[in-house]
Amino acid sequence: MSSAPTIHTETVDFVMLYIVGIAVVLLLGVTITMIYFVIKYNRKKGHKPVDIHGNLWLEIIWIVIPTILVLSMFYFGYTGFIEIRRVPKDAFVVNVTARMWQWEFKYGNGKVTDTLYVPVNKPIKLEMESADVNHSFYIPAFRIKEDAIVGRKTYLYFTPQKIGDYDVACAEYCGLGHSMMYTKVKVISEEQFNEWYKK
């Protein structure tokens, strides 16, 4: 069993570290170059500027390298996005209704709860809608978030891989009680879930 709550967590963490790594390298590179140029080309009194001519290879390099970096970030981000939009056919469906200021989970057998119960290692599809204003269903530990929109069905897919309790929050300001719109995802064993589901 993976130590990550979902498979998707590893993908999101990789993309985040990849982008931050590139940003740190660029920041250090630009800062060091800037300091070097400030010292080396510090204008002395009576200095006359020299004409600067273009360098074709330098211009090609500073166009090609950033383009490759941006395209690679897009590629990794897009593959991660596709991963959570392709829902397996055997996914367990839970209907989620967001309202000020609570979450409601309705299961196929008619059971309704304010806490999301799901079996471990089972694909879960949340079909979401809002009863009043726009909300955003967010599970920080799983690195997933999806808006619940008034008058429109949205969905979110994940496969929990570790038993435990995880916070669910509303990530979009929805009124005075927004900061209190929390609940839990309880990931339990399949046996426990089947027993709970049949009660």
Secondary structure, DSSP 8 states (H G I E B T S, - for coil): --SSSBHHHHHHHHHHHHHHHHHHHHHHHHHHHHHHHHHHT---TT---------HHHHHHHHHHHHHHHHHHHHHHHHHHHHHHS--TT-EEEEEEEETTEEEEE-TTS-EESSEEEETTS-EEEEEEESSS-EEEEEGGGTEEEEE-BT--EEEEE-B-S-EEEEEEE-S--STTGGG-EEEEEEE-HHHHHHHHH-
